[in-house]
């Protein structure tokens, strides 16, 4: 006997995933152009299809159940595949231009591969790419001088941010250097960006809480300068594993650090097909990286 197959509704999954992303199903209704009652009906339909609740009450709001977490993970993947399929079919007709910015950590890890794939698929589209630090990218996005930005989720978010996930911050450098300074009772030398820098602040806060003396041994305005100084043995730094040079190690003997959010920022609430297609390729590539974390 062949059992019936349940086909999950893409529109329902989109409403569910959008509500979780925005932290509010009322805001999801606004974004998707639906009434709140329509969204509620979709959530009820989803729970009927999976046979279990996907949401539970948590204080004044709602939280995912264990089933909801599983459904959300698959929903995001199904939505990406659906959107990628639609955009791929329309890709031959895509023309125009897109201005994209990448946080420095992703310059080598993603830039050439993502833009190369996009250019091969959409040869009639002109791409203007920029690599910069978070603050500069946020300012350019706010002024609509960039259409799309991949950056850390820190400080004031861009006009229309889309959370991608979270990555663990790591101490990076030479473990022997750390051990030597501890043995001698010397302050730990830090290699950091010029202020303001979220990772610099996290490093200092973690060391202060642990009662570990530190000193800023080297500052830089560029990520290349940070990596060069760490490789030269001038100190340790705090970054994620995104773009970490293979010759450098993650250090496990220093205080724990928090995760940092990763997001795509859009200059418009309704990005045009060119921007949406590039965003889809970036999301797909990030999902395949070994250091990528789960959903935010």
SULHUUR-V956778 format. One record per residue. N is the residue number from 0. SS is DSSP state (@ for helix, = for strand, . for the rest). PSI is psi in degrees with one decimal (999 if undefined). Layout:
# SULHUUR-V956778
n=N ss=SS psi=PSI
n=N ss=SS psi=PSI
This chain:
# SULHUUR-V956778
n=0 ss=. psi=127.7
n=1 ss=. psi=122.6
n=2 ss=. psi=149.2
n=3 ss=. psi=145.8
n=4 ss=. psi=132.7
n=5 ss=. psi=123.4
n=6 ss=. psi=111.3
n=7 ss=. psi=138.2
n=8 ss=. psi=123.0
n=9 ss=@ psi=-41.4
n=10 ss=@ psi=-39.8
n=11 ss=@ psi=-44.8
n=12 ss=@ psi=-36.8
n=13 ss=@ psi=-41.7
n=14 ss=@ psi=-42.4
n=15 ss=@ psi=-50.2
n=16 ss=@ psi=-37.7
n=17 ss=@ psi=-40.9
n=18 ss=@ psi=-41.0
n=19 ss=@ psi=-42.3
n=20 ss=@ psi=-42.3
n=21 ss=@ psi=-11.3
n=22 ss=. psi=15.3
n=23 ss=. psi=127.1
n=24 ss=@ psi=-18.9
n=25 ss=@ psi=-42.8
n=26 ss=@ psi=-34.2
n=27 ss=@ psi=-39.8
n=28 ss=@ psi=-42.3
n=29 ss=@ psi=-46.0
n=30 ss=@ psi=-39.7
n=31 ss=@ psi=-2.9
n=32 ss=. psi=35.5
n=33 ss=. psi=165.6
n=34 ss=. psi=157.5
n=35 ss=@ psi=-32.4
n=36 ss=@ psi=-35.1
n=37 ss=@ psi=-40.7
n=38 ss=@ psi=-43.1
n=39 ss=@ psi=-41.6
n=40 ss=@ psi=-37.3
n=41 ss=@ psi=-40.9
n=42 ss=@ psi=-39.4
n=43 ss=@ psi=-41.3
n=44 ss=@ psi=-41.6
n=45 ss=@ psi=-45.0
n=46 ss=@ psi=-34.2
n=47 ss=@ psi=-38.2
n=48 ss=@ psi=-41.5
n=49 ss=@ psi=-14.3
n=50 ss=. psi=8.3
n=51 ss=. psi=157.2
n=52 ss=. psi=142.5
n=53 ss=. psi=-12.5
n=54 ss== psi=150.9
n=55 ss== psi=156.4
n=56 ss== psi=139.0
n=57 ss== psi=100.1
n=58 ss=. psi=-125.4
n=59 ss=. psi=-8.7
n=60 ss== psi=-157.0
n=61 ss== psi=150.1
n=62 ss== psi=159.2
n=63 ss== psi=140.1
n=64 ss=. psi=174.8
n=65 ss=@ psi=-39.6
n=66 ss=@ psi=-40.8
n=67 ss=@ psi=-37.3
n=68 ss=@ psi=-41.0
n=69 ss=@ psi=-46.2
n=70 ss=@ psi=-41.6
n=71 ss=@ psi=-42.4
n=72 ss=@ psi=-46.7
n=73 ss=@ psi=-34.9
n=74 ss=@ psi=-44.7
n=75 ss=@ psi=-40.2
n=76 ss=@ psi=-41.5
n=77 ss=@ psi=-40.3
n=78 ss=@ psi=-40.6
n=79 ss=@ psi=-43.0
n=80 ss=@ psi=-42.8
n=81 ss=@ psi=-49.0
n=82 ss=@ psi=-37.6
n=83 ss=@ psi=-39.7
n=84 ss=@ psi=-44.9
n=85 ss=@ psi=-44.4
n=86 ss=@ psi=-35.0
n=87 ss=@ psi=-40.2
n=88 ss=@ psi=-38.1
n=89 ss=@ psi=-7.2
n=90 ss=@ psi=-35.8
n=91 ss=@ psi=-24.4
n=92 ss=@ psi=-3.5
n=93 ss=. psi=128.0
n=94 ss=. psi=163.0
n=95 ss== psi=-146.3
n=96 ss== psi=160.6
n=97 ss== psi=138.1
n=98 ss== psi=117.2
n=99 ss== psi=143.7
n=100 ss== psi=140.0
n=101 ss== psi=133.6
n=102 ss== psi=146.8
n=103 ss=@ psi=-35.8
n=104 ss=@ psi=-24.4
n=105 ss=@ psi=5.0
n=106 ss=@ psi=-52.1
n=107 ss=@ psi=-36.5
n=108 ss=@ psi=-32.2
n=109 ss=@ psi=-34.5
n=110 ss=@ psi=-57.4
n=111 ss=@ psi=-40.5
n=112 ss=@ psi=-47.4
n=113 ss=@ psi=-49.4
n=114 ss=@ psi=-33.2
n=115 ss=@ psi=-44.9
n=116 ss=@ psi=-41.9
n=117 ss=@ psi=-43.8
n=118 ss=@ psi=-38.3
n=119 ss=@ psi=-38.0
n=120 ss=@ psi=-33.0
n=121 ss=. psi=71.7
n=122 ss=. psi=-18.0
n=123 ss=. psi=1.1
n=124 ss== psi=132.5
n=125 ss== psi=130.4
n=126 ss== psi=127.5
n=127 ss== psi=111.6
n=128 ss== psi=146.7
n=129 ss== psi=139.0
n=130 ss== psi=127.2
n=131 ss== psi=176.3
n=132 ss=. psi=164.2
n=133 ss=@ psi=-48.9
n=134 ss=@ psi=-43.6
n=135 ss=@ psi=-42.9
n=136 ss=@ psi=-42.5
n=137 ss=@ psi=-40.9
n=138 ss=@ psi=-42.5
n=139 ss=@ psi=-37.2
n=140 ss=@ psi=-42.9
n=141 ss=@ psi=-32.0
n=142 ss=. psi=5.0
n=143 ss=. psi=29.4
n=144 ss=. psi=-7.7
n=145 ss=. psi=148.4
n=146 ss=. psi=-29.2
n=147 ss== psi=138.4
n=148 ss== psi=134.9
n=149 ss== psi=116.7
n=150 ss== psi=172.1
n=151 ss== psi=146.5
n=152 ss== psi=85.3
n=153 ss=. psi=149.4
n=154 ss=. psi=-143.7
n=155 ss=. psi=121.2
n=156 ss=. psi=161.3
n=157 ss=. psi=178.6
n=158 ss=. psi=-42.1
n=159 ss== psi=79.1
n=160 ss== psi=150.8
n=161 ss== psi=110.8
n=162 ss== psi=136.1
n=163 ss== psi=-29.1
n=164 ss== psi=-170.0
n=165 ss== psi=144.3
n=166 ss== psi=143.2
n=167 ss== psi=133.8
n=168 ss=. psi=143.3
n=169 ss== psi=148.2
n=170 ss== psi=129.9
n=171 ss== psi=133.4
n=172 ss== psi=-151.5
n=173 ss=. psi=113.7
n=174 ss=@ psi=-31.4
n=175 ss=@ psi=-37.3
n=176 ss=@ psi=-42.4
n=177 ss=@ psi=-46.6
n=178 ss=@ psi=-39.8
n=179 ss=@ psi=-44.2
n=180 ss=@ psi=-34.0
n=181 ss=@ psi=-42.1
n=182 ss=@ psi=-38.5
n=183 ss=@ psi=-7.3
n=184 ss=. psi=26.9
n=185 ss=. psi=150.6
n=186 ss=. psi=144.6
n=187 ss== psi=124.4
n=188 ss== psi=131.2
n=189 ss== psi=140.4
n=190 ss== psi=115.9
n=191 ss== psi=163.1
n=192 ss== psi=159.2
n=193 ss=. psi=148.5
n=194 ss=. psi=150.2
n=195 ss=. psi=144.4
n=196 ss=. psi=121.3
n=197 ss=@ psi=-42.4
n=198 ss=@ psi=-34.4
n=199 ss=@ psi=-47.7
n=200 ss=@ psi=-41.2
n=201 ss=@ psi=-39.8
n=202 ss=@ psi=-48.3
n=203 ss=@ psi=-42.7
n=204 ss=@ psi=-43.5
n=205 ss=@ psi=-41.9
n=206 ss=@ psi=-40.8
n=207 ss=@ psi=-43.6
n=208 ss=@ psi=-33.0
n=209 ss=@ psi=-2.5
n=210 ss=. psi=29.2
n=211 ss=. psi=123.2
n=212 ss=. psi=145.8
n=213 ss== psi=164.3
n=214 ss== psi=147.5
n=215 ss== psi=112.2
n=216 ss== psi=-25.3
n=217 ss== psi=133.0
n=218 ss== psi=151.3
n=219 ss== psi=156.5
n=220 ss=. psi=-1.0
n=221 ss=. psi=153.2
n=222 ss=@ psi=-35.7
n=223 ss=@ psi=-38.8
n=224 ss=@ psi=-38.8
n=225 ss=@ psi=-51.8
n=226 ss=@ psi=-39.0
n=227 ss=@ psi=-41.8
n=228 ss=@ psi=-39.0
n=229 ss=@ psi=-42.4
n=230 ss=@ psi=-27.9
n=231 ss=. psi=-3.7
n=232 ss=. psi=21.5
n=233 ss=. psi=-16.3
n=234 ss=. psi=-169.9
n=235 ss== psi=160.0
n=236 ss== psi=172.4
n=237 ss== psi=119.5
n=238 ss== psi=-174.0
n=239 ss=. psi=-178.3
n=240 ss=. psi=-1.5
n=241 ss=. psi=116.9
n=242 ss=. psi=6.1
n=243 ss=. psi=128.9
n=244 ss=. psi=140.0
n=245 ss=. psi=-26.8
n=246 ss=. psi=-14.2
n=247 ss=. psi=152.0
n=248 ss== psi=153.9
n=249 ss== psi=134.7
n=250 ss== psi=125.8
n=251 ss=. psi=-2.4
n=252 ss=. psi=3.0
n=253 ss=. psi=166.2
n=254 ss=. psi=151.4
n=255 ss=. psi=149.0
n=256 ss=. psi=154.4
n=257 ss=. psi=170.1
n=258 ss== psi=164.1
n=259 ss== psi=139.0
n=260 ss== psi=151.4
n=261 ss== psi=135.7
n=262 ss== psi=158.6
n=263 ss== psi=131.0
n=264 ss== psi=134.6
n=265 ss== psi=145.6
n=266 ss=. psi=-16.3
n=267 ss=. psi=151.1
n=268 ss=. psi=-28.9
n=269 ss=. psi=76.9
n=270 ss=. psi=144.3
n=271 ss=. psi=167.6
n=272 ss=@ psi=-33.3
n=273 ss=@ psi=-48.9
n=274 ss=@ psi=-42.8
n=275 ss=@ psi=-38.7
n=276 ss=@ psi=-42.5
n=277 ss=@ psi=-40.7
n=278 ss=@ psi=-39.9
n=279 ss=@ psi=-39.3
n=280 ss=@ psi=-40.3
n=281 ss=@ psi=-46.3
n=282 ss=@ psi=-43.0
n=283 ss=@ psi=-42.1
n=284 ss=@ psi=-40.6
n=285 ss=@ psi=-37.7
n=286 ss=@ psi=-22.8
n=287 ss=. psi=-1.1
n=288 ss=. psi=139.5
n=289 ss=. psi=-26.1
n=290 ss=. psi=-2.8
n=291 ss=. psi=137.8
n=292 ss=. psi=176.3
n=293 ss=. psi=-173.2
n=294 ss=. psi=152.0
n=295 ss=. psi=999
